[in-house]
């Protein structure tokens, strides 16, 4: 997966949704820091399992060289390519003109397509090619409903079980084949 340049500025689950899932009175905000951390933790785990970037942010894919032609961005979804740059033989950072490539955001994961008649420049050295892009879903209604349901289950579980072990209590876990299978519809299968 590409490296995150800037952390997400918004999550796909709101505090109001988390409070509702956890049966917390809307005016009771004392648990908001815990819920905020739980929302982030659920999103990060869902991104790991699905191999899909859920929250919107800027990311960078680095390559040691340009491939012979088209190449995968190794992230999904990709909303836009900000720039493709490379280190030339003199060690200077250059930007590839945007008319030489296209974003194929229909493929999953999306790809960079070389424009007809165009070719990639010669880059020099490890991590010499950088693809800066905007990734993730911008609105919560774009996300798979099953993923959101899974994330809300995780938030409620973290809220209700704030310690790793509970003494003197019998705890039964929902089977992973139920809860984690909610993420299958969003999973990138490569």
C-alpha positions, 0 to 999 in steps of 0.5 A: 500500500502507498505511504500516507502523506497526511493523516485523514482529517475525517473518519467515516463514522461520526461520534453521533453514530458511535454513541448510538451504536453504544447506547450512549446518551447524545449529551454524554460526551465524556466517552468521546475521546475513547470513541474517537480512538475506537473509530480510528482503530476500527477503520485502520483494522478494516483497511488492513483486512480489506486492503482498501483505503477508507478514509480520505487522505493524501498518499504516495506510492514510490517505485525504484523505476518506471515500468515498461508501460501501465502500472497498478497504484496498489491502492483503492480507491484512488480519486485523483493523481496529484503528480507523478515525479521522478529523480532524473540522472542529474539527481533533480526531481522532475514532474511528468506532464499530466497529459502523458498518463491517465488514471484508470479508476475503473480497475480495482486497484486503479492503474496509471495508463500511459497515453498513446505514443508516450513513454516514461522518462528514465529515473535514477535510483531506489524510490526515484519515482513518486506518485502522489494521489488522493485516496479513500472515500470522501463521504460515508455513503460511498463506503460499503454498508457492511464495512460500516456495520463491521466498524460500528461493531468494533467500536461498540466492542472496544467501548464495552470491553475497555480491558483485555481481560475481564475477571469473573465474567464469561465473555463470548465472542461473535464468531470471526466468520460472521463479523469479519465476513462483513468486510468481504464485499469490500476486500481487494482480491489480488 
